Amino acid sequence: MKITRFKTLDSTNKYLQNLLEEGKDIADNVVVTEFQTSGKGQGKNVWESEDGKNLLFSVALDMSYLKAENQFLLTQMVSVVMINVLKNYLPEEHLYIKWPNDIYYGDKKLVGILI
């Protein structure tokens, strides 16, 4: 995996999309930043964060072998894995998945997943 770090970036997701549009191979790349000025949420939503207080990253993997009808399985897998990791740090009974792409702890959104 290639990891690229930035202090500030408009969006980790947009950064990878721009590389892809330039014809670059983005597979196996991780882009990390401490602050996003235009974080991407689902659809036209934005993801707001405080500087240096969040894990802000995008991971690009080659998933071309995954058929379109099976793509939601990837979202399900990542969400379940996130819950399994977080329950090592937080009470499991307060963690839940708000399908299709959010992880909550009580009434607080902890994770937004875009796949």
PDB file as gemmi writes it, atoms N, CA and C in Angstrom:
CRYST1    1.000    1.000    1.000  90.00  90.00  90.00 P 1                      
ATOM      1  N   MET A   1       0.830  -1.184   0.000  1.00  0.00           N  
ATOM      2  CA  MET A   1       0.000   0.000   0.000  1.00  0.00           C  
ATOM      3  C   MET A   1       0.875   1.249   0.000  1.00  0.00           C  
ATOM      4  N   LYS A   2       0.510   2.177  -0.821  1.00  0.00           N  
ATOM      5  CA  LYS A   2       1.170   3.476  -0.836  1.00  0.00           C  
ATOM      6  C   LYS A   2       0.331   4.426   0.010  1.00  0.00           C  
ATOM      7  N   ILE A   3       0.943   5.090   0.980  1.00  0.00           N  
ATOM      8  CA  ILE A   3       0.240   6.026   1.850  1.00  0.00           C  
ATOM      9  C   ILE A   3       0.740   7.430   1.554  1.00  0.00           C  
ATOM     10  N   THR A   4      -0.196   8.333   1.229  1.00  0.00           N  
ATOM     11  CA  THR A   4       0.118   9.734   0.973  1.00  0.00           C  
ATOM     12  C   THR A   4      -0.577  10.562   2.036  1.00  0.00           C  
ATOM     13  N   ARG A   5       0.191  11.426   2.717  1.00  0.00           N  
ATOM     14  CA  ARG A   5      -0.347  12.221   3.825  1.00  0.00           C  
ATOM     15  C   ARG A   5      -0.350  13.704   3.473  1.00  0.00           C  
ATOM     16  N   PHE A   6      -1.408  14.379   3.944  1.00  0.00           N  
ATOM     17  CA  PHE A   6      -1.526  15.816   3.781  1.00  0.00           C  
ATOM     18  C   PHE A   6      -1.952  16.437   5.104  1.00  0.00           C  
ATOM     19  N   LYS A   7      -1.509  17.654   5.354  1.00  0.00           N  
ATOM     20  CA  LYS A   7      -1.987  18.405   6.522  1.00  0.00           C  
ATOM     21  C   LYS A   7      -3.438  18.816   6.273  1.00  0.00           C  
ATOM     22  N   THR A   8      -3.689  19.382   5.094  1.00  0.00           N  
ATOM     23  CA  THR A   8      -5.030  19.825   4.696  1.00  0.00           C  
ATOM     24  C   THR A   8      -5.269  19.413   3.251  1.00  0.00           C  
ATOM     25  N   LEU A   9      -6.496  19.007   2.979  1.00  0.00           N  
ATOM     26  CA  LEU A   9      -6.875  18.578   1.636  1.00  0.00           C  
ATOM     27  C   LEU A   9      -8.354  18.885   1.466  1.00  0.00           C  
ATOM     28  N   ASP A  10      -8.773  19.167   0.239  1.00  0.00           N  
ATOM     29  CA  ASP A  10     -10.206  19.402   0.058  1.00  0.00           C  
ATOM     30  C   ASP A  10     -10.998  18.148   0.409  1.00  0.00           C  
ATOM     31  N   SER A  11     -10.579  17.002  -0.120  1.00  0.00           N  
ATOM     32  CA  SER A  11     -11.261  15.735   0.134  1.00  0.00           C  
ATOM     33  C   SER A  11     -10.336  14.595  -0.265  1.00  0.00           C  
ATOM     34  N   THR A  12     -10.176  13.626   0.612  1.00  0.00           N  
ATOM     35  CA  THR A  12      -9.350  12.468   0.271  1.00  0.00           C  
ATOM     36  C   THR A  12      -9.966  11.703  -0.893  1.00  0.00           C  
ATOM     37  N   ASN A  13     -11.281  11.619  -0.900  1.00  0.00           N  
ATOM     38  CA  ASN A  13     -11.999  10.927  -1.959  1.00  0.00           C  
ATOM     39  C   ASN A  13     -11.800  11.649  -3.293  1.00  0.00           C  
ATOM     40  N   LYS A  14     -11.944  12.961  -3.269  1.00  0.00           N  
ATOM     41  CA  LYS A  14     -11.786  13.757  -4.496  1.00  0.00           C  
ATOM     42  C   LYS A  14     -10.348  13.682  -5.006  1.00  0.00           C  
ATOM     43  N   TYR A  15      -9.384  13.660  -4.110  1.00  0.00           N  
ATOM     44  CA  TYR A  15      -7.978  13.551  -4.505  1.00  0.00           C  
ATOM     45  C   TYR A  15      -7.754  12.291  -5.338  1.00  0.00           C  
ATOM     46  N   LEU A  16      -8.269  11.161  -4.852  1.00  0.00           N  
ATOM     47  CA  LEU A  16      -8.129   9.905  -5.595  1.00  0.00           C  
ATOM     48  C   LEU A  16      -8.906   9.936  -6.907  1.00  0.00           C  
ATOM     49  N   GLN A  17     -10.089  10.528  -6.895  1.00  0.00           N  
ATOM     50  CA  GLN A  17     -10.872  10.636  -8.134  1.00  0.00           C  
ATOM     51  C   GLN A  17     -10.121  11.449  -9.176  1.00  0.00           C  
ATOM     52  N   ASN A  18      -9.475  12.537  -8.760  1.00  0.00           N  
ATOM     53  CA  ASN A  18      -8.705  13.367  -9.693  1.00  0.00           C  
ATOM     54  C   ASN A  18      -7.546  12.585 -10.298  1.00  0.00           C  
ATOM     55  N   LEU A  19      -6.852  11.794  -9.475  1.00  0.00           N  
ATOM     56  CA  LEU A  19      -5.763  10.964 -10.005  1.00  0.00           C  
ATOM     57  C   LEU A  19      -6.284   9.977 -11.043  1.00  0.00           C  
ATOM     58  N   LEU A  20      -7.432   9.380 -10.753  1.00  0.00           N  
ATOM     59  CA  LEU A  20      -8.045   8.431 -11.672  1.00  0.00           C  
ATOM     60  C   LEU A  20      -8.403   9.105 -12.991  1.00  0.00           C  
ATOM     61  N   GLU A  21      -8.960  10.320 -12.915  1.00  0.00           N  
ATOM     62  CA  GLU A  21      -9.323  11.076 -14.126  1.00  0.00           C  
ATOM     63  C   GLU A  21      -8.095  11.446 -14.951  1.00  0.00           C  
ATOM     64  N   GLU A  22      -6.942  11.576 -14.274  1.00  0.00           N  
ATOM     65  CA  GLU A  22      -5.682  11.865 -14.973  1.00  0.00           C  
ATOM     66  C   GLU A  22      -5.082  10.608 -15.593  1.00  0.00           C  
ATOM     67  N   GLY A  23      -5.759   9.472 -15.428  1.00  0.00           N  
ATOM     68  CA  GLY A  23      -5.296   8.217 -16.008  1.00  0.00           C  
ATOM     69  C   GLY A  23      -4.295   7.468 -15.151  1.00  0.00           C  
ATOM     70  N   LYS A  24      -4.138   7.872 -13.898  1.00  0.00           N  
ATOM     71  CA  LYS A  24      -3.184   7.211 -13.010  1.00  0.00           C  
ATOM     72  C   LYS A  24      -3.829   6.011 -12.333  1.00  0.00           C  
ATOM     73  N   ASP A  25      -3.009   5.017 -12.048  1.00  0.00           N  
ATOM     74  CA  ASP A  25      -3.461   3.824 -11.338  1.00  0.00           C  
ATOM     75  C   ASP A  25      -3.522   4.152  -9.852  1.00  0.00           C  
ATOM     76  N   ILE A  26      -4.701   4.092  -9.267  1.00  0.00           N  
ATOM     77  CA  ILE A  26      -4.850   4.448  -7.856  1.00  0.00           C  
ATOM     78  C   ILE A  26      -5.000   3.238  -6.947  1.00  0.00           C  
ATOM     79  N   ALA A  27      -5.013   2.041  -7.517  1.00  0.00           N  
ATOM     80  CA  ALA A  27      -5.181   0.828  -6.708  1.00  0.00           C  
ATOM     81  C   ALA A  27      -4.096   0.748  -5.642  1.00  0.00           C  
ATOM     82  N   ASP A  28      -4.500   0.303  -4.469  1.00  0.00           N  
ATOM     83  CA  ASP A  28      -3.590   0.121  -3.336  1.00  0.00           C  
ATOM     84  C   ASP A  28      -2.990   1.435  -2.835  1.00  0.00           C  
ATOM     85  N   ASN A  29      -3.775   2.494  -2.918  1.00  0.00           N  
ATOM     86  CA  ASN A  29      -3.370   3.797  -2.401  1.00  0.00           C  
ATOM     87  C   ASN A  29      -4.245   4.179  -1.222  1.00  0.00           C  
ATOM     88  N   VAL A  30      -3.620   4.783  -0.211  1.00  0.00           N  
ATOM     89  CA  VAL A  30      -4.330   5.342   0.931  1.00  0.00           C  
ATOM     90  C   VAL A  30      -3.971   6.820   0.984  1.00  0.00           C  
ATOM     91  N   VAL A  31      -4.985   7.663   1.086  1.00  0.00           N  
ATOM     92  CA  VAL A  31      -4.771   9.105   1.205  1.00  0.00           C  
ATOM     93  C   VAL A  31      -5.306   9.532   2.563  1.00  0.00           C  
ATOM     94  N   VAL A  32      -4.438  10.199   3.342  1.00  0.00           N  
ATOM     95  CA  VAL A  32      -4.759  10.591   4.708  1.00  0.00           C  
ATOM     96  C   VAL A  32      -4.573  12.097   4.850  1.00  0.00           C  
ATOM     97  N   THR A  33      -5.460  12.731   5.603  1.00  0.00           N  
ATOM     98  CA  THR A  33      -5.303  14.148   5.902  1.00  0.00           C  
ATOM     99  C   THR A  33      -5.756  14.427   7.326  1.00  0.00           C  
ATOM    100  N   GLU A  34      -5.261  15.523   7.883  1.00  0.00           N  
ATOM    101  CA  GLU A  34      -5.677  15.936   9.217  1.00  0.00           C  
ATOM    102  C   GLU A  34      -6.938  16.796   9.178  1.00  0.00           C  
ATOM    103  N   PHE A  35      -7.177  17.427   8.011  1.00  0.00           N  
ATOM    104  CA  PHE A  35      -8.352  18.294   7.867  1.00  0.00           C  
ATOM    105  C   PHE A  35      -8.811  18.311   6.417  1.00  0.00           C  
ATOM    106  N   GLN A  36     -10.125  18.241   6.223  1.00  0.00           N  
ATOM    107  CA  GLN A  36     -10.712  18.337   4.882  1.00  0.00           C  
ATOM    108  C   GLN A  36     -11.549  19.610   4.805  1.00  0.00           C  
ATOM    109  N   THR A  37     -11.351  20.371   3.736  1.00  0.00           N  
ATOM    110  CA  THR A  37     -12.142  21.595   3.556  1.00  0.00           C  
ATOM    111  C   THR A  37     -13.465  21.315   2.853  1.00  0.00           C  
ATOM    112  N   SER A  38     -13.555  20.197   2.136  1.00  0.00           N  
ATOM    113  CA  SER A  38     -14.778  19.830   1.407  1.00  0.00           C  
ATOM    114  C   SER A  38     -14.977  18.323   1.471  1.00  0.00           C  
ATOM    115  N   GLY A  39     -15.028  17.781   2.681  1.00  0.00           N  
ATOM    116  CA  GLY A  39     -15.218  16.346   2.846  1.00  0.00           C  
ATOM    117  C   GLY A  39     -16.472  15.869   2.153  1.00  0.00           C  
ATOM    118  N   LYS A  40     -16.424  14.686   1.602  1.00  0.00           N  
ATOM    119  CA  LYS A  40     -17.530  14.140   0.813  1.00  0.00           C  
ATOM    120  C   LYS A  40     -18.371  13.199   1.669  1.00  0.00           C  
ATOM    121  N   GLY A  41     -19.673  13.435   1.638  1.00  0.00           N  
ATOM    122  CA  GLY A  41     -20.626  12.538   2.265  1.00  0.00           C  
ATOM    123  C   GLY A  41     -21.385  11.802   1.175  1.00  0.00           C  
ATOM    124  N   GLN A  42     -22.406  11.089   1.571  1.00  0.00           N  
ATOM    125  CA  GLN A  42     -23.203  10.342   0.592  1.00  0.00           C  
ATOM    126  C   GLN A  42     -24.011  11.316  -0.257  1.00  0.00           C  
ATOM    127  N   GLY A  43     -24.084  11.032  -1.549  1.00  0.00           N  
ATOM    128  CA  GLY A  43     -24.821  11.917  -2.459  1.00  0.00           C  
ATOM    129  C   GLY A  43     -24.155  13.284  -2.519  1.00  0.00           C  
ATOM    130  N   LYS A  44     -24.949  14.334  -2.252  1.00  0.00           N  
ATOM    131  CA  LYS A  44     -24.410  15.699  -2.276  1.00  0.00           C  
ATOM    132  C   LYS A  44     -24.073  16.201  -0.873  1.00  0.00           C  
ATOM    133  N   ASN A  45     -24.149  15.328   0.112  1.00  0.00           N  
ATOM    134  CA  ASN A  45     -23.837  15.725   1.489  1.00  0.00           C  
ATOM    135  C   ASN A  45     -22.341  15.949   1.654  1.00  0.00           C  
ATOM    136  N   VAL A  46     -21.995  16.807   2.612  1.00  0.00           N  
ATOM    137  CA  VAL A  46     -20.595  17.043   2.942  1.00  0.00           C  
ATOM    138  C   VAL A  46     -20.295  16.392   4.286  1.00  0.00           C  
ATOM    139  N   TRP A  47     -19.019  16.093   4.509  1.00  0.00           N  
ATOM    140  CA  TRP A  47     -18.576  15.512   5.777  1.00  0.00           C  
ATOM    141  C   TRP A  47     -17.742  16.582   6.467  1.00  0.00           C  
ATOM    142  N   GLU A  48     -18.255  17.107   7.577  1.00  0.00           N  
ATOM    143  CA  GLU A  48     -17.553  18.143   8.319  1.00  0.00           C  
ATOM    144  C   GLU A  48     -16.767  17.518   9.461  1.00  0.00           C  
ATOM    145  N   SER A  49     -15.593  18.093   9.731  1.00  0.00           N  
ATOM    146  CA  SER A  49     -14.745  17.560  10.785  1.00  0.00           C  
ATOM    147  C   SER A  49     -13.946  18.697  11.416  1.00  0.00           C  
ATOM    148  N   GLU A  50     -13.471  18.445  12.625  1.00  0.00           N  
ATOM    149  CA  GLU A  50     -12.599  19.401  13.297  1.00  0.00           C  
ATOM    150  C   GLU A  50     -11.155  19.071  12.966  1.00  0.00           C  
ATOM    151  N   ASP A  51     -10.350  20.099  12.791  1.00  0.00           N  
ATOM    152  CA  ASP A  51      -8.951  19.943  12.419  1.00  0.00           C  
ATOM    153  C   ASP A  51      -8.211  19.073  13.435  1.00  0.00           C  
ATOM    154  N   GLY A  52      -7.624  17.978  12.949  1.00  0.00           N  
ATOM    155  CA  GLY A  52      -6.795  17.120  13.776  1.00  0.00           C  
ATOM    156  C   GLY A  52      -7.537  16.228  14.757  1.00  0.00           C  
ATOM    157  N   LYS A  53      -8.868  16.170  14.694  1.00  0.00           N  
ATOM    158  CA  LYS A  53      -9.642  15.398  15.668  1.00  0.00           C  
ATOM    159  C   LYS A  53     -10.379  14.208  15.060  1.00  0.00           C  
ATOM    160  N   ASN A  54     -10.046  13.859  13.826  1.00  0.00           N  
ATOM    161  CA  ASN A  54     -10.750  12.779  13.145  1.00  0.00           C  
ATOM    162  C   ASN A  54      -9.774  11.930  12.348  1.00  0.00           C  
ATOM    163  N   LEU A  55     -10.199  10.727  12.035  1.00  0.00           N  
ATOM    164  CA  LEU A  55      -9.462   9.895  11.093  1.00  0.00           C  
ATOM    165  C   LEU A  55     -10.093  10.140   9.733  1.00  0.00           C  
ATOM    166  N   LEU A  56      -9.373  10.806   8.863  1.00  0.00           N  
ATOM    167  CA  LEU A  56      -9.884  11.167   7.542  1.00  0.00           C  
ATOM    168  C   LEU A  56      -8.995  10.514   6.496  1.00  0.00           C  
ATOM    169  N   PHE A  57      -9.548   9.517   5.813  1.00  0.00           N  
ATOM    170  CA  PHE A  57      -8.742   8.817   4.825  1.00  0.00           C  
ATOM    171  C   PHE A  57      -9.630   8.139   3.794  1.00  0.00           C  
ATOM    172  N   SER A  58      -9.027   7.870   2.663  1.00  0.00           N  
ATOM    173  CA  SER A  58      -9.669   7.089   1.608  1.00  0.00           C  
ATOM    174  C   SER A  58      -8.691   6.001   1.183  1.00  0.00           C  
ATOM    175  N   VAL A  59      -9.240   4.836   0.894  1.00  0.00           N  
ATOM    176  CA  VAL A  59      -8.451   3.688   0.456  1.00  0.00           C  
ATOM    177  C   VAL A  59      -8.958   3.284  -0.927  1.00  0.00           C  
ATOM    178  N   ALA A  60      -8.048   3.156  -1.865  1.00  0.00           N  
ATOM    179  CA  ALA A  60      -8.417   2.728  -3.216  1.00  0.00           C  
ATOM    180  C   ALA A  60      -7.934   1.300  -3.428  1.00  0.00           C  
ATOM    181  N   LEU A  61      -8.865   0.429  -3.740  1.00  0.00           N  
ATOM    182  CA  LEU A  61      -8.554  -0.976  -4.015  1.00  0.00           C  
ATOM    183  C   LEU A  61      -9.120  -1.352  -5.373  1.00  0.00           C  
ATOM    184  N   ASP A  62      -8.476  -2.266  -6.045  1.00  0.00           N  
ATOM    185  CA  ASP A  62      -8.996  -2.780  -7.311  1.00  0.00           C  
ATOM    186  C   ASP A  62     -10.031  -3.861  -6.987  1.00  0.00           C  
ATOM    187  N   MET A  63     -11.278  -3.538  -7.185  1.00  0.00           N  
ATOM    188  CA  MET A  63     -12.369  -4.473  -6.904  1.00  0.00           C  
ATOM    189  C   MET A  63     -13.074  -4.870  -8.203  1.00  0.00           C  
ATOM    190  N   SER A  64     -12.360  -4.819  -9.316  1.00  0.00           N  
ATOM    191  CA  SER A  64     -12.966  -5.104 -10.617  1.00  0.00           C  
ATOM    192  C   SER A  64     -13.506  -6.527 -10.716  1.00  0.00           C  
ATOM    193  N   TYR A  65     -13.009  -7.425  -9.879  1.00  0.00           N  
ATOM    194  CA  TYR A  65     -13.494  -8.800  -9.895  1.00  0.00           C  
ATOM    195  C   TYR A  65     -14.872  -8.941  -9.244  1.00  0.00           C  
ATOM    196  N   LEU A  66     -15.314  -7.923  -8.527  1.00  0.00           N  
ATOM    197  CA  LEU A  66     -16.584  -7.982  -7.808  1.00  0.00           C  
ATOM    198  C   LEU A  66     -17.723  -7.565  -8.743  1.00  0.00           C  
ATOM    199  N   LYS A  67     -18.652  -8.464  -8.969  1.00  0.00           N  
ATOM    200  CA  LYS A  67     -19.787  -8.170  -9.833  1.00  0.00           C  
ATOM    201  C   LYS A  67     -20.656  -7.079  -9.213  1.00  0.00           C  
ATOM    202  N   ALA A  68     -21.291  -6.274 -10.059  1.00  0.00           N  
ATOM    203  CA  ALA A  68     -22.113  -5.153  -9.595  1.00  0.00           C  
ATOM    204  C   ALA A  68     -23.174  -5.599  -8.590  1.00  0.00           C  
ATOM    205  N   GLU A  69     -23.789  -6.748  -8.825  1.00  0.00           N  
ATOM    206  CA  GLU A  69     -24.855  -7.205  -7.930  1.00  0.00           C  
ATOM    207  C   GLU A  69     -24.337  -7.623  -6.551  1.00  0.00           C  
ATOM    208  N   ASN A  70     -23.021  -7.753  -6.418  1.00  0.00           N  
ATOM    209  CA  ASN A  70     -22.424  -8.142  -5.134  1.00  0.00           C  
ATOM    210  C   ASN A  70     -21.719  -6.992  -4.414  1.00  0.00           C  
ATOM    211  N   GLN A  71     -21.784  -5.794  -4.975  1.00  0.00           N  
ATOM    212  CA  GLN A  71     -21.041  -4.680  -4.393  1.00  0.00           C  
ATOM    213  C   GLN A  71     -21.520  -4.306  -2.999  1.00  0.00           C  
ATOM    214  N   PHE A  72     -22.795  -4.473  -2.696  1.00  0.00           N  
ATOM    215  CA  PHE A  72     -23.277  -4.139  -1.356  1.00  0.00           C  
ATOM    216  C   PHE A  72     -22.669  -5.065  -0.302  1.00  0.00           C  
ATOM    217  N   LEU A  73     -22.247  -6.256  -0.707  1.00  0.00           N  
ATOM    218  CA  LEU A  73     -21.580  -7.164   0.227  1.00  0.00           C  
ATOM    219  C   LEU A  73     -20.312  -6.529   0.793  1.00  0.00           C  
ATOM    220  N   LEU A  74     -19.625  -5.739  -0.013  1.00  0.00           N  
ATOM    221  CA  LEU A  74     -18.422  -5.051   0.447  1.00  0.00           C  
ATOM    222  C   LEU A  74     -18.774  -4.024   1.528  1.00  0.00           C  
ATOM    223  N   THR A  75     -19.827  -3.267   1.304  1.00  0.00           N  
ATOM    224  CA  THR A  75     -20.287  -2.301   2.309  1.00  0.00           C  
ATOM    225  C   THR A  75     -20.661  -3.014   3.601  1.00  0.00           C  
ATOM    226  N   GLN A  76     -21.372  -4.122   3.478  1.00  0.00           N  
ATOM    227  CA  GLN A  76     -21.761  -4.890   4.662  1.00  0.00           C  
ATOM    228  C   GLN A  76     -20.536  -5.391   5.418  1.00  0.00           C  
ATOM    229  N   MET A  77     -19.575  -5.924   4.686  1.00  0.00           N  
ATOM    230  CA  MET A  77     -18.379  -6.460   5.314  1.00  0.00           C  
ATOM    231  C   MET A  77     -17.616  -5.372   6.052  1.00  0.00           C  
ATOM    232  N   VAL A  78     -17.390  -4.232   5.409  1.00  0.00           N  
ATOM    233  CA  VAL A  78     -16.643  -3.141   6.040  1.00  0.00           C  
ATOM    234  C   VAL A  78     -17.380  -2.640   7.284  1.00  0.00           C  
ATOM    235  N   SER A  79     -18.680  -2.517   7.221  1.00  0.00           N  
ATOM    236  CA  SER A  79     -19.466  -2.045   8.361  1.00  0.00           C  
ATOM    237  C   SER A  79     -19.367  -3.006   9.546  1.00  0.00           C  
ATOM    238  N   VAL A  80     -19.495  -4.288   9.285  1.00  0.00           N  
ATOM    239  CA  VAL A  80     -19.413  -5.290  10.356  1.00  0.00           C  
ATOM    240  C   VAL A  80     -18.007  -5.320  10.955  1.00  0.00           C  
ATOM    241  N   VAL A  81     -16.981  -5.203  10.115  1.00  0.00           N  
ATOM    242  CA  VAL A  81     -15.613  -5.168  10.616  1.00  0.00           C  
ATOM    243  C   VAL A  81     -15.409  -3.938  11.501  1.00  0.00           C  
ATOM    244  N   MET A  82     -15.947  -2.798  11.094  1.00  0.00           N  
ATOM    245  CA  MET A  82     -15.823  -1.580  11.903  1.00  0.00           C  
ATOM    246  C   MET A  82     -16.455  -1.771  13.280  1.00  0.00           C  
ATOM    247  N   ILE A  83     -17.628  -2.368  13.328  1.00  0.00           N  
ATOM    248  CA  ILE A  83     -18.280  -2.638  14.611  1.00  0.00           C  
ATOM    249  C   ILE A  83     -17.410  -3.559  15.466  1.00  0.00           C  
ATOM    250  N   ASN A  84     -16.864  -4.599  14.858  1.00  0.00           N  
ATOM    251  CA  ASN A  84     -16.023  -5.551  15.597  1.00  0.00           C  
ATOM    252  C   ASN A  84     -14.760  -4.902  16.150  1.00  0.00           C  
ATOM    253  N   VAL A  85     -14.188  -3.956  15.423  1.00  0.00           N  
ATOM    254  CA  VAL A  85     -13.014  -3.234  15.923  1.00  0.00           C  
ATOM    255  C   VAL A  85     -13.427  -2.279  17.043  1.00  0.00           C  
ATOM    256  N   LEU A  86     -14.477  -1.517  16.819  1.00  0.00           N  
ATOM    257  CA  LEU A  86     -14.894  -0.509  17.801  1.00  0.00           C  
ATOM    258  C   LEU A  86     -15.361  -1.108  19.118  1.00  0.00           C  
ATOM    259  N   LYS A  87     -15.927  -2.312  19.077  1.00  0.00           N  
ATOM    260  CA  LYS A  87     -16.411  -2.910  20.328  1.00  0.00           C  
ATOM    261  C   LYS A  87     -15.271  -3.281  21.268  1.00  0.00           C  
ATOM    262  N   ASN A  88     -14.036  -3.240  20.785  1.00  0.00           N  
ATOM    263  CA  ASN A  88     -12.878  -3.413  21.658  1.00  0.00           C  
ATOM    264  C   ASN A  88     -12.609  -2.157  22.490  1.00  0.00           C  
ATOM    265  N   TYR A  89     -13.221  -1.038  22.098  1.00  0.00           N  
ATOM    266  CA  TYR A  89     -12.965   0.243  22.760  1.00  0.00           C  
ATOM    267  C   TYR A  89     -14.211   0.879  23.371  1.00  0.00           C  
ATOM    268  N   LEU A  90     -15.374   0.461  22.886  1.00  0.00           N  
ATOM    269  CA  LEU A  90     -16.637   1.057  23.327  1.00  0.00           C  
ATOM    270  C   LEU A  90     -17.631  -0.044  23.672  1.00  0.00           C  
ATOM    271  N   PRO A  91     -18.587   0.243  24.567  1.00  0.00           N  
ATOM    272  CA  PRO A  91     -19.601  -0.769  24.883  1.00  0.00           C  
ATOM    273  C   PRO A  91     -20.403  -1.170  23.636  1.00  0.00           C  
ATOM    274  N   GLU A  92     -20.395  -2.446  23.340  1.00  0.00           N  
ATOM    275  CA  GLU A  92     -21.016  -2.965  22.117  1.00  0.00           C  
ATOM    276  C   GLU A  92     -22.497  -2.630  22.021  1.00  0.00           C  
ATOM    277  N   GLU A  93     -23.202  -2.609  23.156  1.00  0.00           N  
ATOM    278  CA  GLU A  93     -24.652  -2.384  23.115  1.00  0.00           C  
ATOM    279  C   GLU A  93     -25.028  -0.987  22.600  1.00  0.00           C  
ATOM    280  N   HIS A  94     -24.069  -0.064  22.550  1.00  0.00           N  
ATOM    281  CA  HIS A  94     -24.349   1.283  22.049  1.00  0.00           C  
ATOM    282  C   HIS A  94     -23.898   1.478  20.595  1.00  0.00           C  
ATOM    283  N   LEU A  95     -23.251   0.479  20.030  1.00  0.00           N  
ATOM    284  CA  LEU A  95     -22.776   0.565  18.649  1.00  0.00           C  
ATOM    285  C   LEU A  95     -23.797  -0.045  17.702  1.00  0.00           C  
ATOM    286  N   TYR A  96     -24.046   0.636  16.592  1.00  0.00           N  
ATOM    287  CA  TYR A  96     -24.932   0.040  15.595  1.00  0.00           C  
ATOM    288  C   TYR A  96     -24.643   0.605  14.206  1.00  0.00           C  
ATOM    289  N   ILE A  97     -25.088  -0.128  13.225  1.00  0.00           N  
ATOM    290  CA  ILE A  97     -24.936   0.266  11.826  1.00  0.00           C  
ATOM    291  C   ILE A  97     -26.244   0.879  11.361  1.00  0.00           C  
ATOM    292  N   LYS A  98     -26.147   2.086  10.815  1.00  0.00           N  
ATOM    293  CA  LYS A  98     -27.292   2.704  10.146  1.00  0.00           C  
ATOM    294  C   LYS A  98     -27.028   2.519   8.655  1.00  0.00           C  
ATOM    295  N   TRP A  99     -27.702   1.513   8.093  1.00  0.00           N  
ATOM    296  CA  TRP A  99     -27.458   1.176   6.692  1.00  0.00           C  
ATOM    297  C   TRP A  99     -27.887   2.322   5.797  1.00  0.00           C  
ATOM    298  N   PRO A 100     -27.148   2.585   4.727  1.00  0.00           N  
ATOM    299  CA  PRO A 100     -26.151   1.690   4.159  1.00  0.00           C  
ATOM    300  C   PRO A 100     -24.709   1.979   4.571  1.00  0.00           C  
ATOM    301  N   ASN A 101     -24.430   3.111   5.253  1.00  0.00           N  
ATOM    302  CA  ASN A 101     -23.009   3.450   5.344  1.00  0.00           C  
ATOM    303  C   ASN A 101     -22.554   4.191   6.602  1.00  0.00           C  
ATOM    304  N   ASP A 102     -23.275   4.108   7.694  1.00  0.00           N  
ATOM    305  CA  ASP A 102     -22.880   4.854   8.882  1.00  0.00           C  
ATOM    306  C   ASP A 102     -22.757   3.941  10.098  1.00  0.00           C  
ATOM    307  N   ILE A 103     -21.799   4.272  10.958  1.00  0.00           N  
ATOM    308  CA  ILE A 103     -21.629   3.584  12.230  1.00  0.00           C  
ATOM    309  C   ILE A 103     -21.917   4.608  13.324  1.00  0.00           C  
ATOM    310  N   TYR A 104     -22.797   4.241  14.236  1.00  0.00           N  
ATOM    311  CA  TYR A 104     -23.185   5.128  15.333  1.00  0.00           C  
ATOM    312  C   TYR A 104     -22.797   4.536  16.674  1.00  0.00           C  
ATOM    313  N   TYR A 105     -22.552   5.438  17.625  1.00  0.00           N  
ATOM    314  CA  TYR A 105     -22.393   5.094  19.032  1.00  0.00           C  
ATOM    315  C   TYR A 105     -23.452   5.909  19.761  1.00  0.00           C  
ATOM    316  N   GLY A 106     -24.499   5.229  20.188  1.00  0.00           N  
ATOM    317  CA  GLY A 106     -25.647   5.957  20.739  1.00  0.00           C  
ATOM    318  C   GLY A 106     -26.235   6.842  19.656  1.00  0.00           C  
ATOM    319  N   ASP A 107     -26.328   8.144  19.926  1.00  0.00           N  
ATOM    320  CA  ASP A 107     -26.874   9.063  18.922  1.00  0.00           C  
ATOM    321  C   ASP A 107     -25.800   9.842  18.173  1.00  0.00           C  
ATOM    322  N   LYS A 108     -24.532   9.413  18.306  1.00  0.00           N  
ATOM    323  CA  LYS A 108     -23.401  10.096  17.666  1.00  0.00           C  
ATOM    324  C   LYS A 108     -22.868   9.277  16.491  1.00  0.00           C  
ATOM    325  N   LYS A 109     -22.786   9.927  15.341  1.00  0.00           N  
ATOM    326  CA  LYS A 109     -22.210   9.265  14.162  1.00  0.00           C  
ATOM    327  C   LYS A 109     -20.698   9.235  14.317  1.00  0.00           C  
ATOM    328  N   LEU A 110     -20.141   8.031  14.288  1.00  0.00           N  
ATOM    329  CA  LEU A 110     -18.692   7.855  14.405  1.00  0.00           C  
ATOM    330  C   LEU A 110     -18.008   7.692  13.067  1.00  0.00           C  
ATOM    331  N   VAL A 111     -18.667   7.008  12.140  1.00  0.00           N  
ATOM    332  CA  VAL A 111     -18.027   6.624  10.886  1.00  0.00           C  
ATOM    333  C   VAL A 111     -19.007   6.814   9.739  1.00  0.00           C  
ATOM    334  N   GLY A 112     -18.486   7.381   8.652  1.00  0.00           N  
ATOM    335  CA  GLY A 112     -19.209   7.425   7.392  1.00  0.00           C  
ATOM    336  C   GLY A 112     -18.389   6.656   6.365  1.00  0.00           C  
ATOM    337  N   ILE A 113     -18.999   5.709   5.710  1.00  0.00           N  
ATOM    338  CA  ILE A 113     -18.296   4.842   4.762  1.00  0.00           C  
ATOM    339  C   ILE A 113     -18.851   5.078   3.366  1.00  0.00           C  
ATOM    340  N   LEU A 114     -17.965   5.429   2.456  1.00  0.00           N  
ATOM    341  CA  LEU A 114     -18.344   5.563   1.039  1.00  0.00           C  
ATOM    342  C   LEU A 114     -17.613   4.496   0.254  1.00  0.00           C  
ATOM    343  N   ILE A 115     -18.373   3.683  -0.436  1.00  0.00           N  
ATOM    344  CA  ILE A 115     -17.756   2.621  -1.240  1.00  0.00           C  
ATOM    345  C   ILE A 115     -18.274   2.751  -2.661  1.00  0.00           C  
TER     346      ILE A 115                                                      
END                                                                             
